[in-house]
Amino acid sequence: MAQKVQGTEDLYGGYMRAWQRMVDVARELFGAYGFDMIETPAIEQVDTFVHGIGESTDVVRKEMFRVVSGALFGDLLEKGSEAHLKPRQRMAMRPEGTAGVVRSVVENNLVPQGAAPAKLWYAEAMFRGERPQRGRLRQFHQVGVEWLGASDPAADAECIIMLMQYFERLGFDREDLRLVINSMGDAACRPAYREKVRAFILDHADEMCEDCLERAQINPLRAFDCKNDRCREIMAAAPLAPDNLCEECAAHYAAVKRYLDAAGVAYVEDPTLVRGLDYYTRTVFEVEAVGSGVGAIGGGGRYDGLVELEGGKPTPGLGFAVGFERIALALAAAGVEMGGDEPSCVYVATTGGEAERAAAFDACLALRAAGVRTEADYQGRSLKSQFKQADKLHARLCVVLGGDEVAAQAATVRDMDTHEQVQVPMAELVDAVRARLR
């Protein structure tokens, strides 16, 4: 029997309705902030992610799914390397959303010189070759925003405020959310800070894990994100980013906090927060649903150098992403069912004669054309069985078309809760049904 790949899930029923709700809420809220939706290809050139995410990250080194066409697969096996492939032949499945959006902004010149910023949001599947576990899948779904062309710290604050509003609209209690912020500095001050952290790691080389020793050579700041308990204990004494910011970065960070304070948004400063991708600069943030046991449910930050890495002109940028699967788990832990109830419908039942079936067919078309969710029997059930099916489908009304109704050019409309029923002319059926559904 065919089975889904481990670490993937089918979205249907309440789970699909939950995903659709996330998208619908995003469309309404982000639209109010001036963001438009974008969809980028699920397959990009490998360099898009290497440039954007960073070659030293676990995402690129260990988790990114590489894609090879059937025509090239045998050639790769024979030569044992992809060194001979052209950049356009080296492809990967999208592991995160930002790099692809920035590539699109650059390629399509969405932020020409002097133009207004590009404000974009997406809702897409992402792919990472991780060990499947609770809240961590090989195919997962994210909703995110990217704001290209805005350098003002007010934009950082607005992104964070919008993110917290998004969580509230999905059903979270603000008191159950923990917002953590930090500043990672920029190209002016971070290099010197990185060297301080590198020196600190090497001074404790005999106590750190092999991954952190490797990080010391490639990107020492990522040692703050190590999951090894001993490494985390040691890194607690390492030099901290806020103590090593240049004057401009310190002023930017202070302004972001002032805006958040003015908006009444509570936050916790964590000087060890670095996020997992290399492109971040200055403001970074994460949100955790306290007590849910699923870790961070969203986060993001500023990435002022990413557009240049993707081949564009210097353009500031920032954004965030939230994970659908983790949010669904966190809300479930809080007793919130994001998918809501199964949608109700109107059921058209008939005694099965040719004239009755024709009348039912016409009635279904008319009701659906009016936007009414309508079901009917297509398996030759008895009228009694059709009523049972209507109950299973959570029908609020049942439109009955028997021989007497067809002869009178009328329909019997039955309330499935009260069992009250009334006969209405066929010409008035749609209005009568819509009136009872209000």
TORKOL-4160 file (C-alpha; in steps of 0.2 Angstrom, whole numbers, padded with zeros to 4 digits, m for minus):
438
<pt num="1" X="0000" Y="0000" Z="0000"/>
<pt num="2" X="0007" Y="0017" Z="m0005"/>
<pt num="3" X="0011" Y="0028" Z="0011"/>
<pt num="4" X="0016" Y="0046" Z="0014"/>
<pt num="5" X="0034" Y="0050" Z="0016"/>
<pt num="6" X="0040" Y="0050" Z="0035"/>
<pt num="7" X="0039" Y="0067" Z="0042"/>
<pt num="8" X="0025" Y="0073" Z="0030"/>
<pt num="9" X="0006" Y="0075" Z="0034"/>
<pt num="10" X="m0010" Y="0075" Z="0024"/>
<pt num="11" X="m0020" Y="0091" Z="0027"/>
<pt num="12" X="m0039" Y="0088" Z="0027"/>
<pt num="13" X="m0054" Y="0090" Z="0037"/>
<pt num="14" X="m0052" Y="0101" Z="0053"/>
<pt num="15" X="m0033" Y="0101" Z="0050"/>
<pt num="16" X="m0035" Y="0109" Z="0033"/>
<pt num="17" X="m0048" Y="0121" Z="0040"/>
<pt num="18" X="m0035" Y="0127" Z="0053"/>
<pt num="19" X="m0022" Y="0130" Z="0039"/>
<pt num="20" X="m0035" Y="0140" Z="0029"/>
<pt num="21" X="m0039" Y="0150" Z="0044"/>
<pt num="22" X="m0021" Y="0154" Z="0046"/>
<pt num="23" X="m0020" Y="0160" Z="0028"/>
<pt num="24" X="m0037" Y="0170" Z="0030"/>
<pt num="25" X="m0032" Y="0179" Z="0045"/>
<pt num="26" X="m0015" Y="0183" Z="0037"/>
<pt num="27" X="m0023" Y="0190" Z="0022"/>
<pt num="28" X="m0035" Y="0201" Z="0032"/>
<pt num="29" X="m0022" Y="0207" Z="0045"/>
<pt num="30" X="m0007" Y="0209" Z="0034"/>
<pt num="31" X="m0017" Y="0217" Z="0021"/>
<pt num="32" X="m0022" Y="0231" Z="0033"/>
<pt num="33" X="m0003" Y="0234" Z="0035"/>
<pt num="34" X="m0001" Y="0236" Z="0016"/>
<pt num="35" X="0006" Y="0219" Z="0012"/>
<pt num="36" X="0002" Y="0209" Z="m0004"/>
<pt num="37" X="0003" Y="0190" Z="m0006"/>
<pt num="38" X="0018" Y="0182" Z="m0016"/>
<pt num="39" X="0021" Y="0164" Z="m0020"/>
<pt num="40" X="0039" Y="0159" Z="m0025"/>
<pt num="41" X="0044" Y="0142" Z="m0033"/>
<pt num="42" X="0046" Y="0127" Z="m0021"/>
<pt num="43" X="0062" Y="0123" Z="m0031"/>
<pt num="44" X="0076" Y="0136" Z="m0032"/>
<pt num="45" X="0094" Y="0136" Z="m0037"/>
<pt num="46" X="0105" Y="0130" Z="m0023"/>
<pt num="47" X="0114" Y="0147" Z="m0023"/>
<pt num="48" X="0099" Y="0156" Z="m0018"/>
<pt num="49" X="0099" Y="0148" Z="m0001"/>
<pt num="50" X="0118" Y="0147" Z="0001"/>
<pt num="51" X="0119" Y="0166" Z="m0002"/>
<pt num="52" X="0105" Y="0170" Z="0009"/>
<pt num="53" X="0104" Y="0157" Z="0023"/>
<pt num="54" X="0123" Y="0154" Z="0024"/>
<pt num="55" X="0134" Y="0139" Z="0019"/>
<pt num="56" X="0138" Y="0136" Z="0038"/>
<pt num="57" X="0121" Y="0134" Z="0044"/>
<pt num="58" X="0114" Y="0117" Z="0048"/>
<pt num="59" X="0099" Y="0121" Z="0035"/>
<pt num="60" X="0111" Y="0121" Z="0021"/>
<pt num="61" X="0124" Y="0109" Z="0026"/>
<pt num="62" X="0113" Y="0095" Z="0033"/>
<pt num="63" X="0094" Y="0098" Z="0030"/>
<pt num="64" X="0091" Y="0105" Z="0013"/>
<pt num="65" X="0084" Y="0093" Z="0000"/>
<pt num="66" X="0093" Y="0093" Z="m0016"/>
<pt num="67" X="0084" Y="0090" Z="m0032"/>
<pt num="68" X="0091" Y="0081" Z="m0047"/>
<pt num="69" X="0082" Y="0078" Z="m0063"/>
<pt num="70" X="0081" Y="0060" Z="m0069"/>
<pt num="71" X="0092" Y="0065" Z="m0084"/>
<pt num="72" X="0106" Y="0071" Z="m0073"/>
<pt num="73" X="0104" Y="0057" Z="m0059"/>
<pt num="74" X="0114" Y="0044" Z="m0068"/>
<pt num="75" X="0127" Y="0057" Z="m0073"/>
<pt num="76" X="0130" Y="0062" Z="m0055"/>
<pt num="77" X="0132" Y="0044" Z="m0050"/>
<pt num="78" X="0144" Y="0041" Z="m0063"/>
<pt num="79" X="0155" Y="0056" Z="m0060"/>
<pt num="80" X="0153" Y="0056" Z="m0041"/>
<pt num="81" X="0151" Y="0075" Z="m0040"/>
<pt num="82" X="0141" Y="0090" Z="m0045"/>
<pt num="83" X="0156" Y="0101" Z="m0049"/>
<pt num="84" X="0152" Y="0100" Z="m0067"/>
<pt num="85" X="0134" Y="0106" Z="m0066"/>
<pt num="86" X="0129" Y="0123" Z="m0070"/>
<pt num="87" X="0121" Y="0134" Z="m0057"/>
<pt num="88" X="0104" Y="0132" Z="m0065"/>
<pt num="89" X="0106" Y="0113" Z="m0064"/>
<pt num="90" X="0110" Y="0113" Z="m0045"/>
<pt num="91" X="0093" Y="0114" Z="m0037"/>
<pt num="92" X="0085" Y="0113" Z="m0020"/>
<pt num="93" X="0068" Y="0112" Z="m0011"/>
<pt num="94" X="0063" Y="0128" Z="m0002"/>
<pt num="95" X="0069" Y="0126" Z="0016"/>
<pt num="96" X="0063" Y="0143" Z="0022"/>
<pt num="97" X="0054" Y="0158" Z="0014"/>
<pt num="98" X="0065" Y="0173" Z="0015"/>
<pt num="99" X="0079" Y="0169" Z="0003"/>
<pt num="100" X="0066" Y="0165" Z="m0011"/>
<pt num="101" X="0056" Y="0181" Z="m0009"/>
<pt num="102" X="0072" Y="0192" Z="m0009"/>
<pt num="103" X="0078" Y="0183" Z="m0025"/>
<pt num="104" X="0061" Y="0187" Z="m0033"/>
<pt num="105" X="0062" Y="0205" Z="m0027"/>
<pt num="106" X="0079" Y="0207" Z="m0035"/>
<pt num="107" X="0075" Y="0197" Z="m0051"/>
<pt num="108" X="0059" Y="0207" Z="m0054"/>
<pt num="109" X="0066" Y="0224" Z="m0048"/>
<pt num="110" X="0052" Y="0226" Z="m0036"/>
<pt num="111" X="0061" Y="0239" Z="m0026"/>
<pt num="112" X="0068" Y="0251" Z="m0040"/>
<pt num="113" X="0079" Y="0266" Z="m0034"/>
<pt num="114" X="0068" Y="0278" Z="m0025"/>
<pt num="115" X="0052" Y="0267" Z="m0025"/>
<pt num="116" X="0041" Y="0263" Z="m0011"/>
<pt num="117" X="0046" Y="0248" Z="m0001"/>
<pt num="118" X="0040" Y="0230" Z="m0006"/>
<pt num="119" X="0028" Y="0223" Z="0007"/>
<pt num="120" X="0025" Y="0205" Z="0004"/>
<pt num="121" X="0018" Y="0190" Z="0013"/>
<pt num="122" X="0017" Y="0171" Z="0009"/>
<pt num="123" X="0009" Y="0155" Z="0015"/>
<pt num="124" X="0019" Y="0140" Z="0008"/>
<pt num="125" X="0026" Y="0123" Z="0012"/>
<pt num="126" X="0044" Y="0122" Z="0017"/>
<pt num="127" X="0055" Y="0106" Z="0016"/>
<pt num="128" X="0070" Y="0101" Z="0027"/>
<pt num="129" X="0078" Y="0084" Z="0029"/>
<pt num="130" X="0076" Y="0083" Z="0048"/>
<pt num="131" X="0073" Y="0069" Z="0060"/>
<pt num="132" X="0054" Y="0069" Z="0061"/>
<pt num="133" X="0047" Y="0074" Z="0079"/>
<pt num="134" X="0033" Y="0083" Z="0087"/>
<pt num="135" X="0032" Y="0100" Z="0079"/>
<pt num="136" X="0046" Y="0097" Z="0067"/>
<pt num="137" X="0042" Y="0089" Z="0050"/>
<pt num="138" X="0051" Y="0086" Z="0033"/>
<pt num="139" X="0037" Y="0096" Z="0025"/>
<pt num="140" X="0030" Y="0109" Z="0035"/>
<pt num="141" X="0020" Y="0125" Z="0032"/>
<pt num="142" X="0024" Y="0143" Z="0036"/>
<pt num="143" X="0016" Y="0160" Z="0035"/>
<pt num="144" X="0028" Y="0175" Z="0034"/>
<pt num="145" X="0031" Y="0193" Z="0029"/>
<pt num="146" X="0045" Y="0201" Z="0020"/>
<pt num="147" X="0047" Y="0220" Z="0020"/>
<pt num="148" X="0061" Y="0226" Z="0008"/>
<pt num="149" X="0066" Y="0244" Z="0008"/>
<pt num="150" X="0062" Y="0251" Z="0025"/>
<pt num="151" X="0077" Y="0255" Z="0037"/>
<pt num="152" X="0067" Y="0264" Z="0050"/>
<pt num="153" X="0067" Y="0256" Z="0067"/>
<pt num="154" X="0048" Y="0259" Z="0067"/>
<pt num="155" X="0046" Y="0246" Z="0054"/>
<pt num="156" X="0055" Y="0233" Z="0066"/>
<pt num="157" X="0042" Y="0238" Z="0079"/>
<pt num="158" X="0027" Y="0237" Z="0067"/>
<pt num="159" X="0032" Y="0219" Z="0061"/>
<pt num="160" X="0033" Y="0214" Z="0079"/>
<pt num="161" X="0017" Y="0222" Z="0084"/>
<pt num="162" X="0008" Y="0214" Z="0068"/>
<pt num="163" X="0015" Y="0197" Z="0073"/>
<pt num="164" X="0008" Y="0198" Z="0091"/>
<pt num="165" X="m0009" Y="0204" Z="0084"/>
<pt num="166" X="m0008" Y="0189" Z="0072"/>
<pt num="167" X="m0006" Y="0177" Z="0086"/>
<pt num="168" X="m0020" Y="0185" Z="0096"/>
<pt num="169" X="m0032" Y="0183" Z="0081"/>
<pt num="170" X="m0028" Y="0165" Z="0079"/>
<pt num="171" X="m0034" Y="0162" Z="0097"/>
<pt num="172" X="m0019" Y="0165" Z="0108"/>
<pt num="173" X="m0020" Y="0174" Z="0125"/>
<pt num="174" X="m0007" Y="0188" Z="0125"/>
<pt num="175" X="m0002" Y="0183" Z="0143"/>
<pt num="176" X="0003" Y="0166" Z="0137"/>
<pt num="177" X="0015" Y="0172" Z="0124"/>
<pt num="178" X="0033" Y="0177" Z="0128"/>
<pt num="179" X="0041" Y="0189" Z="0115"/>
<pt num="180" X="0060" Y="0189" Z="0116"/>
<pt num="181" X="0071" Y="0202" Z="0107"/>
<pt num="182" X="0089" Y="0206" Z="0104"/>
<pt num="183" X="0101" Y="0215" Z="0093"/>
<pt num="184" X="0115" Y="0206" Z="0083"/>
<pt num="185" X="0123" Y="0222" Z="0077"/>
<pt num="186" X="0128" Y="0225" Z="0059"/>
<pt num="187" X="0143" Y="0225" Z="0047"/>
<pt num="188" X="0151" Y="0239" Z="0057"/>
<pt num="189" X="0151" Y="0231" Z="0074"/>
<pt num="190" X="0148" Y="0212" Z="0072"/>
<pt num="191" X="0165" Y="0207" Z="0065"/>
<pt num="192" X="0174" Y="0212" Z="0080"/>
<pt num="193" X="0161" Y="0205" Z="0091"/>
<pt num="194" X="0162" Y="0188" Z="0082"/>
<pt num="195" X="0180" Y="0188" Z="0085"/>
<pt num="196" X="0177" Y="0190" Z="0104"/>
<pt num="197" X="0165" Y="0176" Z="0104"/>
<pt num="198" X="0177" Y="0165" Z="0093"/>
<pt num="199" X="0191" Y="0168" Z="0106"/>
<pt num="200" X="0180" Y="0164" Z="0120"/>
<pt num="201" X="0175" Y="0147" Z="0112"/>
<pt num="202" X="0193" Y="0143" Z="0109"/>
<pt num="203" X="0198" Y="0147" Z="0127"/>
<pt num="204" X="0185" Y="0134" Z="0132"/>
<pt num="205" X="0189" Y="0122" Z="0118"/>
<pt num="206" X="0191" Y="0107" Z="0129"/>
<pt num="207" X="0174" Y="0109" Z="0136"/>
<pt num="208" X="0164" Y="0113" Z="0120"/>
<pt num="209" X="0156" Y="0100" Z="0108"/>
<pt num="210" X="0163" Y="0097" Z="0091"/>
<pt num="211" X="0149" Y="0106" Z="0082"/>
<pt num="212" X="0153" Y="0122" Z="0092"/>
<pt num="213" X="0172" Y="0121" Z="0089"/>
<pt num="214" X="0167" Y="0120" Z="0070"/>
<pt num="215" X="0155" Y="0135" Z="0072"/>
<pt num="216" X="0170" Y="0144" Z="0080"/>
<pt num="217" X="0179" Y="0144" Z="0063"/>
<pt num="218" X="0163" Y="0147" Z="0052"/>
<pt num="219" X="0150" Y="0157" Z="0062"/>
<pt num="220" X="0154" Y="0158" Z="0081"/>
<pt num="221" X="0138" Y="0167" Z="0086"/>
<pt num="222" X="0128" Y="0151" Z="0082"/>
<pt num="223" X="0136" Y="0143" Z="0097"/>
<pt num="224" X="0123" Y="0153" Z="0107"/>
<pt num="225" X="0110" Y="0142" Z="0099"/>
<pt num="226" X="0119" Y="0125" Z="0103"/>
<pt num="227" X="0107" Y="0112" Z="0111"/>
<pt num="228" X="0121" Y="0104" Z="0121"/>
<pt num="229" X="0118" Y="0108" Z="0140"/>
<pt num="230" X="0136" Y="0110" Z="0144"/>
<pt num="231" X="0139" Y="0122" Z="0129"/>
<pt num="232" X="0124" Y="0132" Z="0134"/>
<pt num="233" X="0131" Y="0133" Z="0152"/>
<pt num="234" X="0148" Y="0139" Z="0145"/>
<pt num="235" X="0141" Y="0151" Z="0133"/>
<pt num="236" X="0131" Y="0160" Z="0146"/>
<pt num="237" X="0147" Y="0169" Z="0151"/>
<pt num="238" X="0152" Y="0173" Z="0133"/>
<pt num="239" X="0153" Y="0191" Z="0127"/>
<pt num="240" X="0135" Y="0198" Z="0123"/>
<pt num="241" X="0130" Y="0207" Z="0108"/>
<pt num="242" X="0121" Y="0222" Z="0116"/>
<pt num="243" X="0137" Y="0226" Z="0125"/>
<pt num="244" X="0146" Y="0227" Z="0108"/>
<pt num="245" X="0135" Y="0237" Z="0097"/>
<pt num="246" X="0141" Y="0252" Z="0088"/>
<pt num="247" X="0133" Y="0269" Z="0091"/>
<pt num="248" X="0121" Y="0267" Z="0076"/>
<pt num="249" X="0115" Y="0249" Z="0081"/>
<pt num="250" X="0113" Y="0254" Z="0099"/>
<pt num="251" X="0102" Y="0269" Z="0094"/>
<pt num="252" X="0092" Y="0258" Z="0082"/>
<pt num="253" X="0089" Y="0245" Z="0095"/>
<pt num="254" X="0084" Y="0258" Z="0108"/>
<pt num="255" X="0071" Y="0266" Z="0096"/>
<pt num="256" X="0063" Y="0249" Z="0093"/>
<pt num="257" X="0061" Y="0246" Z="0111"/>
<pt num="258" X="0053" Y="0264" Z="0113"/>
<pt num="259" X="0041" Y="0260" Z="0099"/>
<pt num="260" X="0036" Y="0243" Z="0108"/>
<pt num="261" X="0034" Y="0252" Z="0125"/>
<pt num="262" X="0023" Y="0265" Z="0117"/>
<pt num="263" X="0012" Y="0252" Z="0109"/>
<pt num="264" X="0011" Y="0242" Z="0126"/>
<pt num="265" X="0019" Y="0227" Z="0119"/>
<pt num="266" X="0028" Y="0217" Z="0133"/>
<pt num="267" X="0045" Y="0209" Z="0129"/>
<pt num="268" X="0060" Y="0201" Z="0137"/>
<pt num="269" X="0078" Y="0205" Z="0131"/>
<pt num="270" X="0089" Y="0190" Z="0128"/>
<pt num="271" X="0106" Y="0195" Z="0124"/>
<pt num="272" X="0110" Y="0177" Z="0118"/>
<pt num="273" X="0096" Y="0176" Z="0105"/>
<pt num="274" X="0104" Y="0175" Z="0088"/>
<pt num="275" X="0092" Y="0165" Z="0077"/>
<pt num="276" X="0098" Y="0151" Z="0066"/>
<pt num="277" X="0101" Y="0159" Z="0049"/>
<pt num="278" X="0116" Y="0169" Z="0044"/>
<pt num="279" X="0107" Y="0184" Z="0036"/>
<pt num="280" X="0101" Y="0192" Z="0051"/>
<pt num="281" X="0107" Y="0210" Z="0057"/>
<pt num="282" X="0102" Y="0221" Z="0071"/>
<pt num="283" X="0084" Y="0217" Z="0077"/>
<pt num="284" X="0080" Y="0199" Z="0080"/>
<pt num="285" X="0065" Y="0192" Z="0089"/>
<pt num="286" X="0056" Y="0175" Z="0094"/>
<pt num="287" X="0039" Y="0171" Z="0101"/>
<pt num="288" X="0036" Y="0156" Z="0112"/>
<pt num="289" X="0019" Y="0149" Z="0118"/>
<pt num="290" X="0023" Y="0147" Z="0137"/>
<pt num="291" X="0019" Y="0130" Z="0143"/>
<pt num="292" X="0015" Y="0122" Z="0126"/>
<pt num="293" X="0030" Y="0112" Z="0125"/>
<pt num="294" X="0033" Y="0116" Z="0106"/>
<pt num="295" X="0047" Y="0129" Z="0108"/>
<pt num="296" X="0046" Y="0145" Z="0097"/>
<pt num="297" X="0031" Y="0147" Z="0086"/>
<pt num="298" X="0037" Y="0161" Z="0076"/>
<pt num="299" X="0051" Y="0174" Z="0074"/>
<pt num="300" X="0061" Y="0184" Z="0063"/>
<pt num="301" X="0072" Y="0200" Z="0062"/>
<pt num="302" X="0081" Y="0212" Z="0051"/>
<pt num="303" X="0092" Y="0207" Z="0036"/>
<pt num="304" X="0099" Y="0223" Z="0029"/>
<pt num="305" X="0113" Y="0214" Z="0018"/>
<pt num="306" X="0103" Y="0200" Z="0011"/>
<pt num="307" X="0098" Y="0209" Z="m0005"/>
<pt num="308" X="0116" Y="0212" Z="m0010"/>
<pt num="309" X="0120" Y="0194" Z="m0007"/>
<pt num="310" X="0106" Y="0189" Z="m0019"/>
<pt num="311" X="0114" Y="0201" Z="m0032"/>
<pt num="312" X="0104" Y="0217" Z="m0029"/>
<pt num="313" X="0108" Y="0234" Z="m0024"/>
<pt num="314" X="0110" Y="0238" Z="m0005"/>
<pt num="315" X="0092" Y="0237" Z="0001"/>
<pt num="316" X="0087" Y="0235" Z="0020"/>
<pt num="317" X="0075" Y="0222" Z="0024"/>
<pt num="318" X="0066" Y="0213" Z="0038"/>
<pt num="319" X="0052" Y="0200" Z="0041"/>
<pt num="320" X="0046" Y="0185" Z="0051"/>
<pt num="321" X="0039" Y="0168" Z="0049"/>
<pt num="322" X="0027" Y="0157" Z="0059"/>
<pt num="323" X="0025" Y="0138" Z="0059"/>
<pt num="324" X="0008" Y="0131" Z="0056"/>
<pt num="325" X="0011" Y="0114" Z="0064"/>
<pt num="326" X="0018" Y="0121" Z="0080"/>
<pt num="327" X="0005" Y="0134" Z="0081"/>
<pt num="328" X="m0009" Y="0121" Z="0079"/>
<pt num="329" X="0000" Y="0111" Z="0093"/>
<pt num="330" X="0002" Y="0126" Z="0105"/>
<pt num="331" X="m0017" Y="0131" Z="0102"/>
<pt num="332" X="m0022" Y="0113" Z="0105"/>
<pt num="333" X="m0012" Y="0113" Z="0122"/>
<pt num="334" X="m0022" Y="0129" Z="0127"/>
<pt num="335" X="m0038" Y="0121" Z="0123"/>
<pt num="336" X="m0041" Y="0131" Z="0107"/>
<pt num="337" X="m0047" Y="0122" Z="0091"/>
<pt num="338" X="m0041" Y="0132" Z="0077"/>
<pt num="339" X="m0050" Y="0122" Z="0063"/>
<pt num="340" X="m0067" Y="0126" Z="0070"/>
<pt num="341" X="m0083" Y="0116" Z="0068"/>
<pt num="342" X="m0086" Y="0106" Z="0052"/>
<pt num="343" X="m0096" Y="0117" Z="0040"/>
<pt num="344" X="m0115" Y="0114" Z="0040"/>
<pt num="345" X="m0125" Y="0113" Z="0024"/>
<pt num="346" X="m0142" Y="0111" Z="0016"/>
<pt num="347" X="m0146" Y="0094" Z="0010"/>
<pt num="348" X="m0158" Y="0091" Z="m0005"/>
<pt num="349" X="m0168" Y="0074" Z="m0003"/>
<pt num="350" X="m0179" Y="0066" Z="m0015"/>
<pt num="351" X="m0189" Y="0050" Z="m0017"/>
<pt num="352" X="m0180" Y="0045" Z="m0032"/>
<pt num="353" X="m0191" Y="0046" Z="m0047"/>
<pt num="354" X="m0185" Y="0054" Z="m0063"/>
<pt num="355" X="m0195" Y="0070" Z="m0061"/>
<pt num="356" X="m0190" Y="0072" Z="m0043"/>
<pt num="357" X="m0172" Y="0069" Z="m0047"/>
<pt num="358" X="m0172" Y="0082" Z="m0061"/>
<pt num="359" X="m0180" Y="0094" Z="m0048"/>
<pt num="360" X="m0167" Y="0090" Z="m0035"/>
<pt num="361" X="m0153" Y="0093" Z="m0048"/>
<pt num="362" X="m0160" Y="0110" Z="m0053"/>
<pt num="363" X="m0163" Y="0115" Z="m0034"/>
<pt num="364" X="m0144" Y="0110" Z="m0030"/>
<pt num="365" X="m0138" Y="0121" Z="m0044"/>
<pt num="366" X="m0149" Y="0136" Z="m0039"/>
<pt num="367" X="m0144" Y="0135" Z="m0021"/>
<pt num="368" X="m0125" Y="0133" Z="m0025"/>
<pt num="369" X="m0126" Y="0148" Z="m0037"/>
<pt num="370" X="m0133" Y="0158" Z="m0022"/>
<pt num="371" X="m0117" Y="0153" Z="m0012"/>
<pt num="372" X="m0126" Y="0140" Z="m0001"/>
<pt num="373" X="m0116" Y="0124" Z="0003"/>
<pt num="374" X="m0127" Y="0110" Z="m0004"/>
<pt num="375" X="m0127" Y="0091" Z="m0003"/>
<pt num="376" X="m0138" Y="0078" Z="m0011"/>
<pt num="377" X="m0139" Y="0059" Z="m0013"/>
<pt num="378" X="m0129" Y="0052" Z="m0028"/>
<pt num="379" X="m0130" Y="0033" Z="m0022"/>
<pt num="380" X="m0149" Y="0029" Z="m0024"/>
<pt num="381" X="m0152" Y="0030" Z="m0005"/>
<pt num="382" X="m0170" Y="0028" Z="0002"/>
<pt num="383" X="m0177" Y="0044" Z="0009"/>
<pt num="384" X="m0174" Y="0038" Z="0027"/>
<pt num="385" X="m0156" Y="0035" Z="0023"/>
<pt num="386" X="m0155" Y="0052" Z="0015"/>
<pt num="387" X="m0161" Y="0060" Z="0031"/>
<pt num="388" X="m0147" Y="0050" Z="0041"/>
<pt num="389" X="m0134" Y="0056" Z="0029"/>
<pt num="390" X="m0140" Y="0074" Z="0031"/>
<pt num="391" X="m0137" Y="0072" Z="0050"/>
<pt num="392" X="m0120" Y="0066" Z="0047"/>
<pt num="393" X="m0116" Y="0080" Z="0036"/>
<pt num="394" X="m0122" Y="0092" Z="0049"/>
<pt num="395" X="m0136" Y="0099" Z="0038"/>
<pt num="396" X="m0146" Y="0113" Z="0045"/>
<pt num="397" X="m0160" Y="0112" Z="0033"/>
<pt num="398" X="m0166" Y="0098" Z="0022"/>
<pt num="399" X="m0175" Y="0102" Z="0006"/>
<pt num="400" X="m0187" Y="0088" Z="0002"/>
<pt num="401" X="m0193" Y="0085" Z="m0016"/>
<pt num="402" X="m0206" Y="0071" Z="m0017"/>
<pt num="403" X="m0219" Y="0067" Z="m0030"/>
<pt num="404" X="m0232" Y="0079" Z="m0022"/>
<pt num="405" X="m0220" Y="0093" Z="m0021"/>
<pt num="406" X="m0215" Y="0091" Z="m0039"/>
<pt num="407" X="m0233" Y="0091" Z="m0044"/>
<pt num="408" X="m0236" Y="0107" Z="m0034"/>
<pt num="409" X="m0220" Y="0115" Z="m0041"/>
<pt num="410" X="m0215" Y="0117" Z="m0022"/>
<pt num="411" X="m0202" Y="0110" Z="m0010"/>
<pt num="412" X="m0203" Y="0106" Z="0008"/>
<pt num="413" X="m0190" Y="0114" Z="0019"/>
<pt num="414" X="m0187" Y="0105" Z="0035"/>
<pt num="415" X="m0177" Y="0112" Z="0050"/>
<pt num="416" X="m0165" Y="0097" Z="0055"/>
<pt num="417" X="m0164" Y="0103" Z="0073"/>
<pt num="418" X="m0183" Y="0107" Z="0077"/>
<pt num="419" X="m0190" Y="0096" Z="0064"/>
<pt num="420" X="m0202" Y="0110" Z="0059"/>
<pt num="421" X="m0205" Y="0111" Z="0041"/>
<pt num="422" X="m0214" Y="0122" Z="0028"/>
<pt num="423" X="m0218" Y="0121" Z="0010"/>
<pt num="424" X="m0213" Y="0135" Z="m0002"/>
<pt num="425" X="m0214" Y="0137" Z="m0020"/>
<pt num="426" X="m0199" Y="0132" Z="m0030"/>
<pt num="427" X="m0197" Y="0150" Z="m0037"/>
<pt num="428" X="m0195" Y="0156" Z="m0019"/>
<pt num="429" X="m0184" Y="0141" Z="m0013"/>
<pt num="430" X="m0167" Y="0150" Z="m0013"/>
<pt num="431" X="m0174" Y="0166" Z="m0004"/>
<pt num="432" X="m0183" Y="0154" Z="0009"/>
<pt num="433" X="m0167" Y="0144" Z="0012"/>
<pt num="434" X="m0156" Y="0159" Z="0014"/>
<pt num="435" X="m0168" Y="0167" Z="0026"/>
<pt num="436" X="m0168" Y="0152" Z="0037"/>
<pt num="437" X="m0149" Y="0151" Z="0037"/>
<pt num="438" X="m0147" Y="0168" Z="0044"/>
